[in-house]
Structure formats: C-alpha cells, structure tokens
C-alpha cells in the first residue's frame, strides 16, 4: 500500500487538481491513502477539504509552523503504507502513476527509493533540464521511499527548513544522500510521471527559486562528496559538465561588469563583446528553467527577471557559504 503525502500552502486550486488526478488513477483506490499536510494556509484550504469525498482515504493534518520537511515528516508519522510517496500540491499524476511504480517495485524488491519524472504538462518534456537521466536528484514531487528505510534515516532533516525566511530546499537531496551513504538501493523510473505547468513565468517565482540556493552550502557541508557527485554534475547537450549553473552565473556576472566598465571607458567594441558573452550565458541560464520558452525574449517581465536571476543566484550561494560556514561551495 502507498501513502501519498502532500504538503500544501495557499494553493487550493492546484491542490484540488492534484486530488482529482489521484481520484482518476488506474487501479483500485484501496492500494493507496492520501495525507494532505496543511502548513497554515489562509486561502480556505482546510475548510474546503473538510467537504470533499473521494474513493480513496483522505486524511488531513495541520502543521502551522515550520516548512515542508517538517510537514512531510508529520505526514510520514501518520502513514500506514509500506511505501511513502512524496508529491506536491501543484502537480497532477499521470493516470498510470502508481501502476507503473508498482511494476518497478515488484520487479526490484530490493529497492529503498524510486524516483519518478516530472514533465511539463503542455510539452510532456522533463522539467529538470541538464539532468543526465542516470544521476538521481531526489525531487520531492515524485519520490517513493520505503517506510522502513525512511524511519531508519530519521526522516527529513528539518535544518533544510527556514521558517524565518519562509524558504526550504535540498532536504530531499539530503535524504537521498543519507540513504546512499547507508547502502540503500535507488532506481530511476522515466515512466512514472507527474505533470506540472512550466516554471518561472513571473520574476517573483524566479527570484524565490534563486534564493533557495542558500541551502546549497548546508547540503555541501553535510555531504561534500555526494554534492560534487550528484548536484554538480549536469548534462549539456550530451556532455557531462560540473557546476554548470554556477559557471554560467560567474561568467555572466563577470561579462556584465566588464560591459559596464567598457561603456564607462568609451570602449564600445569591447562593451559589445562583453554584452554578447553575457547574452549567451543569460540564454543558457534561462533555458535551464524554461526550455525553448527562453527564446521568447519579447516576454518583457520574464526577460527582465532573468537578466537579474544569475546575480541573485550568486548572492544566495555566497550568503549560504557565510551562513553555514562552507566556503568550498563557492568553487566548482
């Protein structure tokens, strides 16, 4: 039996879509339960869920203080299933989601963790671009963890929640890395799908995502080897590249500063060259988050947001290095 755990905060409309998607899954509803953990929503989520009835068992839990790691741990404490399934309030499962996961788990009974794929709802392409497809990334929107293994690890590390900043990130990667260190068995499943709308169409969403990289330093401090092995390695057009986003941001920042300096000095050809280098880096950075939508530079709010995003990313990494005393995270 699966226990599907969904933390939520002020996303009632997308949460209802997710719950409806679970209602329409193939197979008997008795093979799974759903636990929604409300993190203090103010949009009427709790009251609305009280009125809902589905074929599957729906349990509600309220965690008013803390972040997603604490919410997921709270859901896991209530779970009755052999497998914990962590997903999000802004995704919709494919109709055969649990059916495909069951096939993988039954074929590989030694597994402790199964990682599915997150795809764009419109294009059906993976949202995690530059991932090689062979390296786990432990996304909390499509993650199956055997409950016994989860309990041995002590659940999610709540240090990756920051209630004061209202941020949380990398707790999923920390859990996966601790599982690997303990000798756990992990597999990737490209046919176990959840659907999500494309990301970062507003500057606010984009800057919030960049700020999350403050937790890179904490993850590096906890798992320096695994960080280099898993988080750093990306796939650029079939070639493995280390710390791709970091390098792109550094080159972008350097080129941007070079362009301004050259303009002030009246060196227009030099300024144009620097601007061209910054533009290429900016386009690559945007492609990571938006795919081919990155070419639509006429979307002015998005384009302006992505002009600043690499600098916000760099500031967040530096902030994290100082805060968590992990200067090694600054260097590729």
C-alpha positions as CSV (number, residue, x, y, z in Angstrom):
1,X,0.0,0.0,0.0
2,X,1.1,3.5,-0.8
3,X,0.8,6.6,1.4
4,X,0.7,9.7,-0.8
5,X,1.9,12.7,1.3
6,X,1.2,16.2,0.0
7,X,2.3,19.4,1.9
8,X,0.3,22.4,0.9
9,X,0.3,26.2,1.5
10,X,-2.2,28.5,-0.2
11,X,-2.5,26.5,-3.4
12,X,-6.1,25.4,-3.1
13,X,-6.9,25.4,-6.8
14,X,-3.9,23.3,-7.9
15,X,-4.3,21.1,-4.8
16,X,-7.8,20.2,-5.9
17,X,-6.5,19.3,-9.4
18,X,-3.9,17.0,-7.8
19,X,-6.5,15.3,-5.6
20,X,-8.8,14.9,-8.6
21,X,-5.9,13.3,-10.5
22,X,-5.4,10.8,-7.7
23,X,-9.1,10.0,-7.9
24,X,-8.7,9.1,-11.6
25,X,-5.7,6.8,-11.2
26,X,-5.9,3.4,-12.7
27,X,-6.4,0.5,-10.3
28,X,-8.3,0.0,-7.1
29,X,-8.3,3.0,-4.7
30,X,-7.7,0.7,-1.8
31,X,-4.0,0.5,-2.8
32,X,-3.2,4.0,-1.5
33,X,-4.2,6.6,1.0
34,X,-3.6,10.4,0.8
35,X,-2.4,12.6,3.6
36,X,-2.6,16.3,3.0
37,X,-0.5,18.4,5.4
38,X,-1.7,22.0,5.5
39,X,1.2,24.3,6.5
40,X,-1.0,27.2,7.8
41,X,-2.9,28.1,4.6
42,X,-5.1,31.2,4.7
43,X,-7.0,30.6,1.4
44,X,-9.6,28.3,2.9
45,X,-7.8,25.0,2.1
46,X,-8.7,23.4,5.4
47,X,-12.4,24.2,5.3
48,X,-12.7,23.1,1.6
49,X,-11.0,19.8,2.2
50,X,-13.4,19.0,5.0
51,X,-16.2,19.0,2.4
52,X,-14.5,16.7,0.0
53,X,-15.1,12.9,-0.5
54,X,-13.1,10.7,-2.7
55,X,-12.9,6.9,-3.4
56,X,-9.6,6.8,-1.6
57,X,-8.9,7.5,2.1
58,X,-8.1,11.2,2.6
59,X,-6.5,12.3,5.9
60,X,-5.8,15.9,6.8
61,X,-3.0,17.2,9.1
62,X,-2.2,20.7,10.1
63,X,1.3,22.0,10.8
64,X,1.1,25.7,11.3
65,X,4.8,26.4,11.9
66,X,7.8,25.0,10.0
67,X,8.5,24.1,6.5
68,X,8.0,21.3,4.0
69,X,10.5,18.9,5.7
70,X,8.5,19.1,8.9
71,X,5.2,18.7,7.1
72,X,6.5,15.6,5.2
73,X,7.8,14.1,8.4
74,X,4.4,14.7,10.0
75,X,2.6,13.0,7.2
76,X,5.0,10.1,7.3
77,X,4.3,9.6,11.0
78,X,0.6,9.2,10.2
79,X,1.2,6.9,7.2
80,X,0.0,3.3,7.1
81,X,1.5,2.4,3.8
82,X,4.7,0.3,3.2
83,X,5.8,3.0,0.7
84,X,5.8,6.7,1.4
85,X,5.1,8.7,-1.8
86,X,6.1,12.4,-1.6
87,X,4.5,14.7,-4.1
88,X,3.4,18.3,-4.4
89,X,0.2,20.4,-4.4
90,X,1.0,21.8,-7.9
91,X,1.4,18.6,-9.8
92,X,-1.1,16.1,-11.4
93,X,-0.2,12.4,-11.5
94,X,-0.3,10.5,-14.8
95,X,-3.3,8.1,-14.9
96,X,-0.9,5.1,-14.5
97,X,1.4,6.7,-12.0
98,X,1.0,4.2,-9.1
99,X,0.5,1.3,-11.6
100,X,3.9,1.9,-13.2
101,X,5.6,2.5,-9.8
102,X,4.2,-0.8,-8.6
103,X,5.7,-2.6,-11.6
104,X,9.1,-1.2,-10.8
105,X,8.9,-2.0,-7.1
106,X,7.7,-5.6,-7.7
107,X,10.4,-6.2,-10.3
108,X,13.1,-4.8,-7.9
109,X,12.0,-5.8,-4.4
110,X,15.4,-4.7,-3.1
111,X,14.6,-1.0,-3.7
112,X,14.5,1.5,-0.9
113,X,13.8,4.5,-3.1
114,X,12.3,5.1,-6.5
115,X,12.5,8.4,-8.3
116,X,10.0,9.3,-11.0
117,X,10.0,12.0,-13.6
118,X,8.4,15.5,-13.6
119,X,7.3,16.6,-17.0
120,X,5.8,19.8,-18.4
121,X,2.0,19.4,-18.8
122,X,1.9,21.0,-22.2
123,X,5.1,19.8,-23.9
124,X,5.5,16.5,-22.0
125,X,9.2,17.2,-21.7
126,X,11.2,16.8,-18.5
127,X,11.3,20.0,-16.4
128,X,14.7,19.2,-15.0
129,X,16.8,20.2,-17.9
130,X,20.6,19.5,-18.0
131,X,20.0,16.4,-15.8
132,X,21.7,13.4,-17.3
133,X,18.9,10.9,-16.7
134,X,21.3,8.5,-14.9
135,X,22.0,10.5,-11.8
136,X,19.3,10.7,-9.1
137,X,18.2,14.2,-8.0
138,X,15.5,13.1,-5.4
139,X,12.7,15.5,-6.4
140,X,10.1,15.7,-3.6
141,X,7.3,16.0,-6.2
142,X,7.7,12.4,-7.4
143,X,9.6,10.4,-4.8
144,X,8.8,6.9,-3.4
145,X,10.6,5.9,-0.2
146,X,10.2,2.6,1.6
147,X,8.8,3.5,5.1
148,X,11.3,1.2,6.9
149,X,14.2,2.9,5.2
150,X,12.7,6.4,5.9
151,X,12.4,5.6,9.6
152,X,15.9,4.3,9.8
153,X,17.2,7.6,8.4
154,X,15.1,9.6,10.9
155,X,13.1,11.2,8.1
156,X,13.8,14.6,6.5
157,X,16.4,16.9,8.2
158,X,14.4,19.9,9.3
159,X,17.6,22.1,9.2
160,X,16.7,22.5,5.5
161,X,13.6,24.4,6.5
162,X,13.9,28.1,7.4
163,X,10.6,29.3,8.8
164,X,12.0,32.8,9.3
165,X,12.9,33.2,5.7
166,X,9.9,31.1,4.6
167,X,12.3,29.0,2.5
168,X,13.1,25.3,2.2
169,X,15.3,23.5,-0.2
170,X,17.6,20.5,-0.6
171,X,16.0,18.4,2.2
172,X,15.0,15.9,-0.4
173,X,18.6,15.6,-1.7
174,X,19.9,15.3,1.8
175,X,17.6,12.4,2.5
176,X,18.6,10.6,-0.7
177,X,22.3,11.1,0.0
178,X,22.0,9.8,3.5
179,X,20.2,6.8,2.0
180,X,23.0,6.2,-0.4
181,X,25.6,6.5,2.3
182,X,23.7,3.8,4.3
183,X,23.9,1.4,1.4
184,X,20.3,1.9,0.2
185,X,19.1,0.9,-3.2
186,X,17.9,3.6,-5.5
187,X,16.4,3.5,-9.0
188,X,15.1,6.0,-11.6
189,X,11.9,5.4,-13.5
190,X,11.2,7.6,-16.6
191,X,7.7,6.2,-17.0
192,X,6.5,7.1,-13.5
193,X,5.2,10.6,-14.4
194,X,3.7,13.6,-12.7
195,X,2.7,16.6,-14.7
196,X,3.4,20.2,-13.8
197,X,2.9,23.6,-15.5
198,X,6.1,25.2,-16.8
199,X,8.1,27.1,-14.2
200,X,9.1,30.7,-13.5
201,X,6.9,32.9,-15.6
202,X,6.9,35.7,-13.1
203,X,10.0,37.5,-11.6
204,X,8.7,36.8,-8.1
205,X,8.7,33.0,-8.6
206,X,12.1,33.1,-10.3
207,X,13.8,35.2,-7.5
208,X,12.3,32.9,-4.9
209,X,13.8,29.9,-6.6
210,X,17.2,31.7,-6.8
211,X,17.1,32.5,-3.1
212,X,16.6,28.8,-2.3
213,X,20.3,28.2,-3.3
214,X,21.3,29.5,0.1
215,X,20.8,25.8,1.2
216,X,23.4,24.6,-1.3
217,X,26.1,25.4,1.3
218,X,24.3,23.4,4.0
219,X,24.0,20.4,1.7
220,X,27.7,20.7,0.7
221,X,28.7,20.9,4.4
222,X,26.7,17.7,5.2
223,X,27.7,15.8,2.0
224,X,30.7,17.3,0.3
225,X,31.5,14.2,-1.8
226,X,27.8,13.5,-2.8
227,X,27.3,17.2,-3.6
228,X,30.2,17.1,-6.1
229,X,29.0,13.7,-7.4
230,X,25.2,14.5,-7.8
231,X,24.4,18.2,-7.5
232,X,27.3,19.5,-9.5
233,X,27.3,17.1,-12.5
234,X,24.9,18.2,-15.3
235,X,24.4,17.2,-18.9
236,X,24.9,19.9,-21.5
237,X,23.9,18.5,-25.0
238,X,25.2,15.1,-24.0
239,X,28.4,16.2,-22.3
240,X,28.9,16.0,-18.5
241,X,29.7,19.4,-17.1
242,X,30.4,20.2,-13.4
243,X,28.6,23.1,-11.7
244,X,27.0,24.3,-14.9
245,X,24.7,26.9,-13.4
246,X,27.4,28.2,-11.1
247,X,29.9,28.6,-14.0
248,X,27.3,30.3,-16.2
249,X,26.4,32.7,-13.5
250,X,30.0,33.5,-12.7
251,X,30.8,34.2,-16.4
252,X,27.5,36.2,-16.7
253,X,28.4,38.4,-13.7
254,X,32.0,38.9,-15.0
255,X,30.8,39.8,-18.5
256,X,28.1,42.1,-17.1
257,X,30.7,44.0,-15.0
258,X,33.1,44.1,-18.0
259,X,30.4,45.5,-20.2
260,X,29.6,48.3,-17.8
261,X,33.3,49.1,-17.3
262,X,34.0,49.2,-21.0
263,X,31.0,51.5,-21.6
264,X,32.2,53.9,-19.0
265,X,35.6,53.9,-20.6
266,X,34.2,54.6,-24.1
267,X,35.4,51.2,-25.4
268,X,32.3,50.3,-27.4
269,X,33.6,47.3,-29.3
270,X,34.8,45.8,-26.0
271,X,31.4,46.6,-24.4
272,X,29.6,44.9,-27.3
273,X,31.8,41.7,-26.9
274,X,31.1,41.6,-23.2
275,X,27.4,42.1,-23.8
276,X,27.3,39.3,-26.3
277,X,29.0,36.9,-23.8
278,X,26.5,37.9,-21.1
279,X,23.6,37.3,-23.5
280,X,24.8,33.8,-24.4
281,X,25.2,33.0,-20.7
282,X,21.8,34.5,-19.8
283,X,20.1,32.5,-22.5
284,X,21.6,29.2,-21.2
285,X,20.6,30.1,-17.7
286,X,17.1,30.8,-18.8
287,X,16.9,27.7,-20.9
288,X,17.6,25.6,-17.8
289,X,14.4,26.9,-16.2
290,X,12.2,27.5,-19.2
291,X,13.4,25.3,-22.1
292,X,12.5,26.7,-25.5
293,X,10.4,29.4,-23.9
294,X,13.7,31.1,-23.2
295,X,13.8,32.2,-26.8
296,X,10.7,34.3,-26.3
297,X,12.6,37.4,-25.2
298,X,9.6,39.6,-26.1
299,X,8.0,38.5,-22.8
300,X,9.4,41.5,-21.1
301,X,8.7,40.8,-17.4
302,X,10.3,37.3,-17.7
303,X,13.2,38.6,-19.7
304,X,14.0,41.4,-17.2
305,X,13.7,38.8,-14.4
306,X,16.2,36.5,-16.0
307,X,18.6,39.4,-16.5
308,X,18.9,39.7,-12.7
309,X,18.5,36.0,-11.8
310,X,22.1,34.8,-12.2
311,X,23.2,37.6,-9.9
312,X,20.5,36.7,-7.3
313,X,21.7,33.1,-7.5
314,X,25.3,34.1,-6.9
315,X,24.4,36.3,-3.9
316,X,22.4,33.4,-2.4
317,X,25.2,30.9,-2.7
318,X,27.6,33.4,-1.1
319,X,25.1,34.1,1.6
320,X,24.8,30.4,2.3
321,X,28.6,29.9,2.3
322,X,28.9,32.5,5.0
323,X,25.9,31.4,7.0
324,X,26.7,27.7,7.1
325,X,30.5,28.2,7.1
326,X,31.0,26.2,3.9
327,X,33.3,28.2,1.6
328,X,34.0,25.2,-0.5
329,X,30.6,25.5,-2.1
330,X,31.8,28.7,-3.9
331,X,34.3,26.8,-6.0
332,X,33.4,24.4,-8.9
